[in-house]
Amino acid sequence: MAEINETQSKIKEFLSRFFKNHDLQPGEDIFSLGFVNSLLAMQLVAFVEKEFDLTVEDEDLDLDNFRSIDAISALIAKKRGVPAGA
Amino acid sequence: MNLDLTPAQRAARERFRAFANERIVPFADAWDREEAIPRELIAALGREGWLGSILPAEAGGAGLDRITYGLLIEEIGRACSSTRSLLTVHDMVGHALRRWGKPEIRERHLPALARGERLGALALSEPNVGSDAASIETQAVEDGESFVLSGRKKWTTFGQIADLFLVFAKVAGQPAAFLVERDAPGLSIVPIHGMHGTRAAMLAELHLEGCRVPGAAMLGRPGFGISHVAATALELGRYSVAWGSVGILQACLEASQKYAAERVQFGAPLAEHPLIRAMLAEMIANVRAGRLLCLRAGFLQERSDPAAFAETMVAKYFCSKAAAKGASDAVQIQGANGCAPDSPVARYLRDSKVMEIIEGSTQIQQLAIPRFDFPEL
C-alpha cells in the first residue's frame, strides 16, 4: 500500500465510514465504488470544511476534486495555498 | 453536549410563543379555510427578522443559531403549519443562495430575502418527478451568456406569491440550479387550490416556456444541482420540518389535554379513562423525544459536524411520524368534534400528513437512514 500523509489519512478515515469492508486506496476512484450520491456529497463537503478549516466554493465543484483521497487532498492543498503532499 | 437552553434562547422562545399566540393561533383555521395567509402577517414576520433568520448578519439576516431557529420553527409550526412552511421554503432558498450563489447574485438578492422584503420558494418537484429528484425533466439550454429554461414545476409552496424561485433543471443532462425571478420572461404561475394539508401555503405550478435567465443565476455548477445545491436546501428543510412537526405534536397535546380535562363521559373526565390516558402518555413521550432529536441535530449543525446530516434525517423521520400519530389520536380523543369544520385538530391531522411527505418522504428516510454510520453519543 502506498504511504499516505496525515491529510490523506483523515480523508480515508472519513470515507471508510461509507465504504465498509473495503481498504480504500489513495488513488482509487470512489465514484466507481457506488454509494456516492447526495447522501455522501454534502457530508464530504462538511467534513473537508470542518476538518481542514476552509470553505468549498462554487468554483471547487468539480467531480475531479472529489474523485479520490488523492484528489481531495490536492484540493485541500490548493485551497490552503500549499503544494499537494506537503 | 448540553441540552439546556441558554437564557437568551429561553427569552427568544417566549417572544416567538407570544407572537404565535397573539398573531397566528386565533386566525389559523380561517386562513386554512381561505387557503391563504395575509400579507400583513408576512410583513410582520419580516419586521421581526424571522424570514431569513438563519442568514448571518453580514448577509443582512438575524443570524439565529440553529437551536434558536428550531425554537422559532416549533412555535410558528405549533400555531399554523402553513405559516411555518413559508419560513421553511424561504429559508431554504436563502441558505442555498448564500452557500452556492455567485457573489453578484448573492449581493443582489440576499439582503432583500434576509429582510423578508422578497420571498423565496423552491421549485424542485415536477408532474412526473417527486422523490426521484435526479430525474427532473425541466431543461436549461445555454444560449450565449444566458440559459433558457423549459419545463413544468409542481407543488411549489408559496409559489403564488414568491418573488424568487430556486429552480432545478438539467443542463446537457446534468442537474443544475437557477435563481429565477418572478417577472422573468417565459415564467407563468398557476395557483393550486384544494390541497389536503397546509392549505394556506399558497401552492403553485410553475410553467417555464423559454424562460431566460442570466448565466450568473446558476448556483453551483451543472452536475451539482441536486447533490449539493438541493442537498444544502433540503438539509435545512428537513431540520425545519422536524421542528415544525414537534410544533404540531405540541399543539395536539395541548388540545388533547384541555379537551380530556373538560369533556365528561361515563361520569368522569376523559382524562380519567385509561385508554385516553395512554394516548396522552404517548403524545407526551413522543413530543419530548422528538424535541431531543431536534436539539441533538441542531447541536451538531451548530458545530458544523458532518454527522448532523444523518441526525437531522432521523429527527425528521421520527418527528413527522410522531406528529401524524399524535394528530390522529387528537382527533380520536375529540371524536365528532375533532372532525368538525374549523376543528384545529382536524387541521393538525391534515397538516401532519404533509410532514410525512415533504423534504424526503418517510419511505425515502427509511431507505437512507440505515446507510449511515451513527457515532456513539
Contacts between the chains, C-beta under 8 A, distances in Angstrom:
chain1	res1	chain2	res2	distance
A	14	B	306	7.4
A	17	B	373	4.2
A	18	B	373	7.6
A	20	B	373	7.8
A	35	B	371	7.3
A	37	B	227	6.9
A	38	B	226	5.9
A	38	B	227	4.3
A	38	B	228	7.8
A	38	B	230	7.3
A	38	B	231	4.6
A	39	B	309	7.4
A	39	B	368	5.9
A	39	B	371	6.5
A	39	B	372	7.6
A	41	B	224	7.9
A	41	B	227	4.0
A	41	B	228	5.8
A	41	B	231	6.1
A	42	B	227	7.4
A	42	B	228	6.3
A	42	B	231	4.4
A	42	B	232	6.3
A	42	B	235	6.5
A	42	B	309	6.3
A	43	B	306	4.5
A	43	B	309	4.9
A	43	B	310	7.9
A	44	B	306	7.8
A	45	B	228	6.9
A	46	B	304	6.2
A	46	B	305	7.5
A	46	B	306	4.3
A	46	B	308	7.4
A	46	B	309	7.0
A	47	B	306	4.4
A	49	B	304	6.7
A	50	B	303	7.9
A	50	B	304	4.7
A	50	B	305	6.9
A	50	B	306	6.8
A	58	B	100	5.8
A	58	B	101	7.8
A	58	B	102	6.3
A	58	B	219	7.6
A	58	B	220	6.0
A	58	B	221	7.0
A	61	B	100	7.9
A	61	B	220	5.2
A	61	B	221	4.6
A	61	B	223	7.7
A	61	B	224	4.5
A	61	B	228	6.3
A	62	B	221	7.3
A	63	B	223	6.6
